[in-house]
């Protein structure tokens, strides 16, 4: 008994049993022998340490901090090869100028951010270019803007932007080839023009727990990057905001988009606060087109009571009512809300139906894989208007 007591004390000093028993819970009908339990605890402790190293590498980007021997021991040779490949990729990105170390972590350089956004935009537009853009043009016409390839017969009140080639052609067809050419009013044709309006847009990005759990957030984030790059590069006069929301809403700067992720700890979807913040941001802009593009996979489950968020699932009547009140305020401010839904549960469909009746916006029920097509086409449709 004395020798067993000494052995137990020695084992306790090597591997404190009480600490491990609290951290690592064992369940089952059979009790293992002491040496088996200690061996299992040691293995689980190694796995915990490996998980800690991986989480730290995800935070800082320092893949070299991961113990390769532990990867091989716990996860096998395939995982070790993947780790080595990741190290090579990080090294190549740093040498190419896409990554840099800042304090204790790696971050994208401005060049890296542009490259990432360009790639996202290229992927989002890959399907749209084939067959979607043409069917989404608006037929509104009027004065000003850029010339299109179309003309129309001159009518009183049209801008006197004569297409000389078509006008002379009509005169010759009517009278035949002769000199001088006699032009009548009915021969005249004017250019049709296309007006590119300035717009102010807020993209609402749902960061609630379900967006990450059901793997919708990556597609939504790609669309946010693509829109940001599109507007920065092609529509510099436009105004574009990104607002992330879960239990609360917060503005996200463009430079921070690559690091944005979903909120693992908060299940709330506070659309009321998101609409409120969007309305405040758009109120600063004196433009005719103000719109909100919201990407979400769930109905509102939180609202503000004073300065604090109140959460309830299924959604409470108070949450739905407060959210719809904010929708009405946006409508009165001339803000159109277009919603892109990644789920079709009955609560969600009913709420969006009520919201679109109030705001007269549009609702699209789609999937993460096709989300980019719908968002990008709808943005271009609401911005690009024919006016002549």
Secondary structure, DSSP 8 states (H G I E B T S, - for coil): -HHHHHHHHHHHHHS-HHHHHHHS---SSS---HHHHHHHHHHHHHHHHHHHHHHHHHHH--GGGS-HHHHHHHH-HHHHHHHHHHHHHHHHHHHTTSEEEETTEEEE-HHHHHHHHHHHHHHHHHHHHHHTSGGG-B----SSSEEEEEEEE--TTS---B-HHHHHHHHHHHH-S-SS----GGG-EEEEEEEE--EEEEEEEE-SHHHHHTT-HHHHHHHHHHHHHHHHHH-TTSEEEEEEESSSEEEE-GGGGGG----SS-----HHHHHHHHHHHHTT---SEEEEEEEESS---EEEETTEEEE-SS--HHHHHHHHHHHHHHHHTTEEEEEEES---HHHHHHHHHHHHHH---EEE--GGGHHHHHHHHHHHHHEEE--
